[in-house]
C-alpha cells in the first residue's frame, strides 16, 4: 500500500514534458480559461447593469471551460478538482453580479469576488494540466 502511494507521489512530482498528444490539450485548456477571463472583463466593464446578460455571459463561458476540461482530461481527482474550481469561479462571479450587477460591488466585497474568480480559473487550469500530465493517476 505504501509502495503504491510512493509511486503515485513520484509520478505526481515528475515533470511530464508535453507531447504531440498532450500539447493541444494544454492549449485548449488555456484558451478556454482565457475566454473566461475575457468574459469577466466584458461583465466588469462593457455589459453594465444588465444582470441577466452578465449571468448569461459568465455561465456560458465558464461552462465551455468545464466542458473543455471534461473532454480533454482523464477522469480522476485532478479533473474533479479542476471542475470544482471552475464552479467556484462561476459562483464568485454570479455572487458579485447578484450584489448590485457589479463584481466590484462594495457591499459584498466585490473586488475580493472578482479576484477569487480569477484565482479559481487559474487553479482550474493547473488542476486540468496535472490531470493531463499524470494521465488521471
C-alpha positions, -999 to +999 in steps of 0.1 A: +000+000+000+027+024+010+047+015-022+017+024-043+014+057-026+051+064-030+049+055-067+020+079-071+039+107-054+069+101-076+046+102-106+030+135-095+063+152-089+079+142-122+080+167-150+059+154-178+070+171-210+042+180-234+039+155-263+022+157-296-008+143-279-009+164-248+002+198-262-031+205-280-050+196-248-029+221-228-035+248-254-073+241-255-075+244-217-055+277-217-077+291-245-109+281-225-095+298-194-086+329-214-122+331-227-134+331-191-111+359-182-124+378-212-160+372-200-150+387-167-137+418-184-168+421-205-191+418-175-169+442-154-166+470-180-189+466-210-222+450-202-232+473-175-262+469-153-280+441-172-275+414-147-293+387-168-269+393-196-240+393-172-251+359-157-256+345-193-221+355-204-204+342-173-224+309-172-219+302-209-181+308-210-174+291-177-195+261-189-174+259-220-143+258-198-158+230-178-166+211-210-130+216-223-117+201-191-141+172-192-133+164-229-095+166-225-087+153-191-087+117-180-111+111-151-097+113-117-091+136-087-073+163-107-101+166-133-127+167-105-107+194-087-104+214-120-142+212-125-148+223-089-125+253-094-145+264-124-177+261-105-163+281-076-151+308-101-186+309-116-202+311-082-179+340-072-188+360-103-225+353-100-224+364-064-207+396-074-232+402-102-262+395-080-250+421-055-255+452-075-249+440-110-212+447-105-185+422-094-168+451-076-198+460-055-185+473-022-212+458+000-202+422-009-165+429-011-168+427-049-131+431-055-125+400-035-151+381-055-135+392-088-100+382-076-113+349-063-130+341-096-097+348-115-077+328-089-101+298-092-098+299-130-060+296-127-063+268-102-087+250-126-061+252-154-034+240-131-055+210-120-065+202-156-029+203-167-020+180-139-047+156-149-034+156-185+002+153-175-003+125-150-029+106-170-055+108-143-034+089-118 
